[in-house]
Amino acid sequence: MKAVVWMGEKPGFQLKEIPIPEPKPGEVLIKVRYCGISGTDLHLIESGRLKPGTILGHELTGKITQLGAKVNNLKEDDWVAVRPYVPCGNCPACLGGRPNICSTGIENAIGFGKSPGGFAEYLVVKKEQVWKLGKGVSAREGALAEPLASAVRAVKQSGAKIGDSALVIGGGPMGALVGIALKWAGVHKVVISEPVLRRRNIIKNLRVGEVADPEKINILKFFDDLPWKQPMLVFECAGEKGTLEQALELCAPGGRVVMVGLSWEPTVINSLVCLSKELELIASFSYYQEFEVALDIIASDSFEFHSLITSIISLEEINSGIERLNYPSSEMKLLVQI
């Protein structure tokens, strides 16, 4: 089968022919159809931690082509989405009901280094990682379930409730999905701050709330009707230098700031702002049960998820696709079709 394999900083990714894996008992073989290139993939490449031989890709859908022994709830030709994480079930996090921060969850997840990911024609996963796509959910839209699950988790972490108001800083794929998750949760007012015109237009079509260019408009004008004239919830989804500090400044006293955007670089914040406004700074990492919720949201047909997919490329084009996403980009979600 064909697979895109990391061969080191130079030459980067190369298309290789490798054997099709065989499913063991409790596993299934999937013919991958779509796999998204995520921000996490970009960060892993930038980190210098990838080992030669790594196959990335963890946002995927496909069709089951072979069942291992002891798989009874699935059948060949089922179209499925894959949850990449494999919590151990025994560490303090798992036993405490937080499998999303399992001590070995990322280490054992598909597409993060140890286990091959979805940038390949075939993939073997455990039966517990597989969800059938609901009626009316395409394989293309189903590939958004994984990042959407992270957005659902972030909103859950925030404690958002019906009638709340929220600001999302960064209208890239994750910011747009957080907007969807907020709307799904019944948040009354959602404002997304995004400087790139194409992304703003895409978000407008989602109809999750207001979207504005922070370089031209004072974002707080959208919250003039609130007691503090500031949002009680702010989601930092950009992961850029200074955006977390900006989120703390914009949040209303007594409010909550949720960290969603990922960065390897240390971040400096003004602790006086946090203390004087008694802000809650909340981290949101990954997801677990939220994966099923994400699939339900997609199946509800309440949002135009297809509009988030701005490019579809082949396995052979992964290097150029990553290059397009590595710079200030007007792309939203870029999928690899296999």
C-alpha positions as CSV (number, residue, x, y, z in Angstrom):
1,M,0.0,0.0,0.0
2,K,1.0,3.7,-0.4
3,A,1.9,5.7,2.7
4,V,3.4,9.1,3.3
5,V,6.3,8.6,5.7
6,W,8.4,11.2,7.5
7,M,12.0,10.7,6.5
8,G,13.6,13.5,8.5
9,E,13.7,17.3,8.1
10,K,15.3,16.8,4.7
11,P,13.7,15.4,2.5
12,G,10.6,15.6,4.7
13,F,7.7,13.3,3.8
14,Q,8.1,10.7,1.0
15,L,5.6,8.4,-0.6
16,K,6.5,4.8,0.1
17,E,5.2,1.3,-0.6
18,I,4.8,-0.6,2.6
19,P,2.9,-3.8,3.5
20,I,-0.8,-3.7,4.3
21,P,-1.2,-4.4,8.0
22,E,-3.2,-7.4,9.3
23,P,-5.8,-6.9,12.0
24,K,-5.3,-8.8,15.2
25,P,-8.2,-10.0,17.4
26,G,-10.3,-7.0,18.5
27,E,-9.0,-4.9,15.6
28,V,-10.3,-3.8,12.2
29,L,-8.6,-2.9,8.9
30,I,-9.8,0.3,7.4
31,K,-9.4,1.6,3.8
32,V,-8.8,5.3,4.6
33,R,-10.9,7.7,2.5
34,Y,-10.2,11.2,4.0
35,C,-7.6,12.4,6.6
36,G,-7.3,16.0,7.7
37,I,-4.0,17.8,8.1
38,S,-4.3,19.3,11.6
39,G,-2.5,22.0,13.5
40,T,-1.2,19.3,15.7
41,D,0.5,17.7,12.7
42,L,2.2,21.0,11.9
43,H,3.4,21.5,15.5
44,L,4.8,17.9,15.6
45,I,6.8,18.6,12.4
46,E,8.0,21.9,13.8
47,S,9.0,20.4,17.2
48,G,11.8,18.3,15.7
49,R,10.5,15.3,17.7
50,L,9.3,13.2,14.8
51,K,11.4,10.1,14.2
52,P,12.1,8.8,10.6
53,G,9.4,6.2,9.7
54,T,6.5,8.1,11.3
55,I,3.2,8.1,9.6
56,L,1.1,11.1,10.7
57,G,-2.7,11.7,10.4
58,H,-5.4,11.3,13.1
59,E,-8.5,13.0,11.7
60,L,-9.9,10.3,9.4
61,T,-12.7,8.4,8.0
62,G,-12.8,5.2,5.9
63,K,-14.4,1.9,5.1
64,I,-13.8,-1.3,7.0
65,T,-12.3,-4.0,4.7
66,Q,-11.4,-6.7,7.2
67,L,-12.4,-7.7,10.7
68,G,-10.1,-9.3,13.2
69,A,-11.4,-12.1,15.5
70,K,-13.7,-11.1,18.3
71,V,-15.2,-8.1,16.5
72,N,-19.0,-8.5,16.5
73,N,-20.5,-5.0,16.4
74,L,-19.0,-4.0,13.1
75,K,-19.0,-5.5,9.6
76,E,-17.0,-5.1,6.4
77,D,-18.0,-2.2,4.2
78,D,-19.1,-0.1,7.2
79,W,-18.2,3.6,6.8
80,V,-16.6,4.8,10.0
81,A,-14.8,7.6,11.8
82,V,-11.8,6.9,14.0
83,R,-11.1,8.2,17.4
84,P,-7.2,8.2,17.5
85,Y,-6.7,8.1,21.3
86,V,-6.3,4.9,23.3
87,P,-6.4,5.6,27.0
88,C,-4.8,2.9,29.2
89,G,-7.8,2.7,31.7
90,N,-5.4,2.3,34.7
91,C,-3.6,5.6,35.3
92,P,-4.8,8.2,37.8
93,A,-6.3,10.3,35.0
94,C,-8.3,7.4,33.5
95,L,-9.4,6.2,37.0
96,G,-10.4,9.7,37.8
97,G,-12.7,10.0,34.8
98,R,-10.4,12.1,32.6
99,P,-9.1,9.7,29.9
100,N,-8.4,12.7,27.7
101,I,-5.3,13.3,29.8
102,C,-4.3,9.6,30.1
103,S,-0.5,9.3,30.9
104,T,0.0,7.2,27.8
105,G,-3.0,8.4,25.6
106,I,-1.0,10.5,23.2
107,E,1.9,8.2,23.1
108,N,-0.3,5.3,22.0
109,A,-2.6,7.3,19.7
110,I,-2.6,6.7,16.0
111,G,-0.7,9.2,14.0
112,F,1.5,10.7,16.7
113,G,4.6,8.6,16.2
114,K,4.3,5.2,17.8
115,S,1.3,3.9,15.9
116,P,0.9,4.6,12.2
117,G,-1.7,7.2,11.2
118,G,-4.1,7.9,8.4
119,F,-1.8,9.3,5.8
120,A,-1.8,5.9,4.2
121,E,-4.2,3.8,2.2
122,Y,-4.9,1.3,5.0
123,L,-4.9,1.5,8.8
124,V,-5.5,-1.0,11.6
125,V,-7.2,0.3,14.8
126,K,-8.9,-1.3,17.8
127,K,-12.7,-1.8,17.5
128,E,-13.2,0.6,20.4
129,Q,-11.8,3.4,18.3
130,V,-14.4,3.1,15.6
131,W,-17.8,4.8,15.2
132,K,-20.1,4.2,12.3
133,L,-21.0,7.2,10.3
134,G,-24.6,8.2,10.8
135,K,-27.2,8.4,8.1
136,G,-26.5,11.4,5.9
137,V,-23.0,11.9,7.2
138,S,-20.5,11.8,4.4
139,A,-16.9,10.5,4.8
140,R,-15.7,14.0,4.0
141,E,-17.7,15.7,6.8
142,G,-17.0,12.8,9.1
143,A,-13.3,13.6,9.0
144,L,-14.1,16.8,10.9
145,A,-15.4,14.8,13.9
146,E,-12.0,14.6,15.6
147,P,-11.2,18.4,15.7
148,L,-14.9,19.1,16.5
149,A,-14.6,16.8,19.5
150,S,-11.8,19.0,20.8
151,A,-14.0,22.1,20.3
152,V,-16.9,20.4,22.2
153,R,-14.5,19.6,25.0
154,A,-13.3,23.2,25.2
155,V,-16.9,24.5,25.5
156,K,-17.6,21.8,28.2
157,Q,-14.5,22.9,30.1
158,S,-15.7,26.5,30.0
159,G,-19.0,25.8,31.8
160,A,-20.9,27.6,29.0
161,K,-24.6,27.6,29.4
162,I,-27.7,28.8,27.6
163,G,-27.8,32.6,27.4
164,D,-24.0,33.2,27.9
165,S,-21.9,35.4,25.6
166,A,-18.5,34.3,24.3
167,L,-15.6,35.7,22.3
168,V,-13.4,33.4,20.2
169,I,-9.9,34.7,19.3
170,G,-8.8,33.1,16.1
171,G,-11.1,32.0,13.3
172,G,-9.1,29.2,11.8
173,P,-10.5,25.6,11.8
174,M,-10.5,25.2,15.6
175,G,-11.9,28.7,16.2
176,A,-14.7,28.0,13.7
177,L,-15.5,24.6,15.3
178,V,-15.5,26.2,18.8
179,G,-18.1,28.6,17.4
180,I,-20.2,25.7,16.2
181,A,-19.9,24.0,19.6
182,L,-20.9,27.2,21.4
183,K,-23.9,27.6,19.3
184,W,-24.8,23.9,19.8
185,A,-24.5,24.5,23.6
186,G,-27.1,27.3,23.4
187,V,-24.7,30.3,24.0
188,H,-26.6,33.4,23.1
189,K,-23.9,35.6,21.6
190,V,-20.8,34.3,19.8
191,V,-18.2,36.6,18.3
192,I,-15.2,35.3,16.4
193,S,-12.2,37.5,15.9
194,E,-10.3,36.7,12.7
195,P,-8.2,39.0,10.5
196,V,-8.2,36.9,7.3
197,L,-11.1,37.8,4.9
198,R,-11.6,34.4,3.3
199,R,-11.9,32.8,6.8
200,R,-14.3,35.5,7.9
201,N,-16.6,34.8,4.9
202,I,-16.6,31.1,5.6
203,I,-17.5,31.6,9.2
204,K,-20.3,34.0,8.3
205,N,-21.9,31.2,6.2
206,L,-21.9,29.0,9.3
207,R,-24.3,31.4,11.0
208,V,-22.9,30.8,14.5
209,G,-22.7,34.5,15.3
210,E,-20.7,37.6,14.5
211,V,-17.3,37.6,12.9
212,A,-15.0,40.6,12.7
213,D,-11.6,41.8,11.7
214,P,-9.7,42.7,14.9
215,E,-7.4,45.0,13.0
216,K,-10.2,47.2,11.9
217,I,-12.9,46.9,14.6
218,N,-12.9,47.1,18.4
219,I,-14.2,43.6,19.2
220,L,-15.7,44.8,22.5
221,K,-18.3,46.8,20.6
222,F,-20.2,43.6,20.2
223,F,-20.6,43.3,23.9
224,D,-21.8,46.8,24.7
225,D,-25.1,45.5,25.9
226,L,-23.5,43.4,28.7
227,P,-23.0,44.7,32.3
228,W,-19.2,44.7,32.0
229,K,-19.3,45.5,28.3
230,Q,-16.9,42.5,28.0
231,P,-17.6,38.8,27.4
232,M,-17.6,36.4,30.4
233,L,-16.1,33.6,28.2
234,V,-13.1,34.0,26.0
235,F,-11.6,31.1,23.9
236,E,-8.0,31.5,22.8
237,C,-7.8,29.5,19.6
238,A,-5.0,31.2,17.7
239,G,-1.9,29.9,19.7
240,E,0.0,33.0,18.5
241,K,2.3,35.2,20.5
242,G,0.4,37.7,22.6
243,T,-3.1,36.2,22.0
244,L,-3.5,34.6,25.4
245,E,-2.6,37.9,27.1
246,Q,-5.1,39.6,24.8
247,A,-7.8,37.1,25.9
248,L,-7.2,37.9,29.5
249,E,-7.4,41.7,28.8
250,L,-10.7,41.3,26.9
251,C,-12.4,39.0,29.4
252,A,-14.9,40.5,31.9
253,P,-14.1,40.4,35.6
254,G,-15.0,37.1,37.1
255,G,-14.9,35.5,33.7
256,R,-13.2,32.4,32.2
257,V,-10.5,32.2,29.6
258,V,-10.1,28.8,27.9
259,M,-6.8,27.9,26.3
260,V,-7.4,25.9,23.1
261,G,-4.6,27.1,20.7
262,L,-1.4,25.1,20.8
263,S,2.1,26.6,20.9
264,W,5.5,25.2,21.7
265,E,6.7,28.6,22.7
266,P,6.6,29.9,26.3
267,T,3.8,32.5,26.8
268,V,4.1,35.6,29.0
269,I,1.0,36.9,30.7
270,N,0.3,39.7,33.1
271,S,-0.6,38.0,36.4
272,L,-2.0,41.3,37.7
273,V,-4.8,41.2,35.1
274,C,-5.7,37.7,36.2
275,L,-5.6,38.6,39.9
276,S,-7.3,41.9,39.8
277,K,-10.2,40.6,37.7
278,E,-10.2,37.2,39.5
279,L,-10.2,35.4,36.2
280,E,-10.3,31.6,35.7
281,L,-7.7,30.4,33.3
282,I,-8.8,27.0,32.0
283,A,-6.9,24.5,29.8
284,S,-8.7,22.2,27.4
285,F,-6.8,19.3,26.0
286,S,-8.1,16.7,23.5
287,Y,-11.4,14.9,24.3
288,Y,-12.9,11.4,24.8
289,Q,-16.6,11.0,25.3
290,E,-17.0,14.2,23.2
291,F,-16.2,12.3,20.0
292,E,-19.7,10.8,19.9
293,V,-21.2,14.2,20.6
294,A,-19.3,15.6,17.6
295,L,-20.6,13.0,15.3
296,D,-24.2,13.8,16.6
297,I,-23.6,17.5,15.8
298,I,-22.5,16.7,12.2
299,A,-25.5,14.3,11.8
300,S,-27.9,17.0,12.9
301,D,-27.4,18.9,9.7
302,S,-27.5,22.1,11.7
303,F,-24.3,23.5,10.2
304,E,-22.7,23.7,6.8
305,F,-19.6,21.7,7.7
306,H,-18.7,21.2,4.0
307,S,-17.9,24.9,3.8
308,L,-15.0,24.5,6.2
309,I,-13.3,22.1,3.8
310,T,-11.4,24.5,1.5
311,S,-9.0,22.1,-0.2
312,I,-8.7,18.4,-1.0
313,I,-5.3,17.0,-2.0
314,S,-3.8,13.6,-2.8
315,L,-1.2,11.7,-0.8
316,E,1.4,12.8,-3.3
317,E,0.7,16.4,-2.5
318,I,1.1,16.3,1.3
319,N,4.4,18.2,1.3
320,S,2.9,21.1,-0.7
321,G,-0.3,21.0,1.4
322,I,1.7,21.3,4.7
323,E,3.7,24.2,3.2
324,R,0.4,26.0,2.4
325,L,-0.8,25.6,6.0
326,N,2.6,26.6,7.5
327,Y,2.3,30.2,6.5
328,P,-0.4,32.8,7.3
329,S,-3.1,31.0,5.4
330,S,-6.6,31.6,4.1
331,E,-7.2,27.9,4.1
332,M,-9.7,26.4,6.6
333,K,-9.6,22.6,6.6
334,L,-7.4,20.8,4.2
335,L,-8.2,17.1,3.6
336,V,-6.1,14.4,2.0
337,Q,-8.2,12.1,-0.2
338,I,-6.9,8.6,-0.4
